[in-house]
Amino acid sequence: MHGAHGIGYEVYKRKHDVRMQVEQKREQEYKQSRRMIAALDRKVHANI
């Protein structure tokens, strides 16, 4: 937790606003990774 988000689990657990920021960042990273995978998938299948 600390390495990925810069906060400890205890702070994450206790502070709602911190937890919401972390979860929003995780959601954005997830969406970005899905877009990257989709783009790569399109490139791979376009060359077949």
N, C-alpha and C positions, 0 to 999 in steps of 0.2 A: 504494500500500500504506500509506504513512504517513498520508495524508489520511483514508483509510477506517477504518484500524484503530489508528492511533497508534504504529505501530512501522515500522521500516525493513525492507526485504527481507532484508538481511544477518542481522538478528536473527531474523527469521522462518525463514530457511533453516537457521540454526545451532541454534536452541533448540527442542527437541521440544515442551516444555510450552507455549511461546508459540504454536507452530504449531497445536497441538491446541485451544487457546483460540480462536484466530482461526477455525479451521475449524468449531468448535461454534457460534460466533456467526454465521458465514455460513450454516450449516445452519438455525439458528433464523430468521434473516431470510428465507431462502428459503421455509421452511414458512409463515411469517407472510404473505409476499406471495402465496403460492398460495391461502391461506385468504381473503385479501382479494379476489383475482381471482374465486374461486368465489362469494363472497357477491355481488359486483357482477354476475357473470354470472346468478345466480339472480334478482336484482332486475330486470335488463334483460329476461330472458325471462318473468318473471311479469307484466310490463306489456304484453306483446304480445297 
